[in-house]
């Protein structure tokens, strides 16, 4: 049932689900953001799990529609937004470079 997943993803999902065996339906019921914060699950593992689910016609709850919207890019965008707000708070005019 878990072919297509590496040992790292299988072990992380077993830990999160608190059982040795799980189905794609069990994994699809997990929230994307919860899984993204799990130890042992990085952006690459998250994409592998989503591809595994996609091969079975499923996806995680609350998944971003675009695979390129990885966890890393989301974190970068959040850091840039915080930096922009800080600069504006101190009187700087911040514009997006076109």
C-alpha positions, -999 to +999 in steps of 0.1 A: +000+000+000+029+024+006+049+017-026+062+050-040+071+064-006+106+063+009+114+050+043+117+086+056+082+095+046+068+061+057+083+065+092+072+101+096+036+092+086+036+062+110+047+085+138+021+112+129-007+086+125+004+066+155+001+032+137+023+010+116-001+005+087-019+033+069-038+039+037-037+067+012-071+078+026-056+081+061-028+104+047-052+124+025-072+133+057-041+150+071-037+188+069-009+200+046+003+226+071+004+200+099+024+176+078+048+204+066+057+211+103+064+175+111+100+165+119+115+145+091+092+160+065+108+187+044+097+203+011+110+174-009+093+147+013+061+167+012+062+167-026+069+130-027+039+123-004+017+146-026+028+129-058+020+095-042-014+107-032-019+123-067-012+089-083-042+076-063-064+106-072-061+123-038-043+152-021-038+165+014-063+188+030-056+225+025-029+218+000-017+247-022-028+242-057+005+249-072+033+224-065+059+252-071+045+270-040+068+250-018+073+254+019+106+271+012+091+297-010+062+303+014+087+309+042+108+332+020+077+352+011+067+356+048+102+368+057+102+393+029+068+406+040+080+411+076+111+429+063+090+452+041+067+460+071+097+468+093+112+491+067+080+509+062+075+513+099+108+531+101+099+555+072+113+538+042+094+536+009+095+500-003+085+493-039+085+461-059+112+461-086+096+455-120 
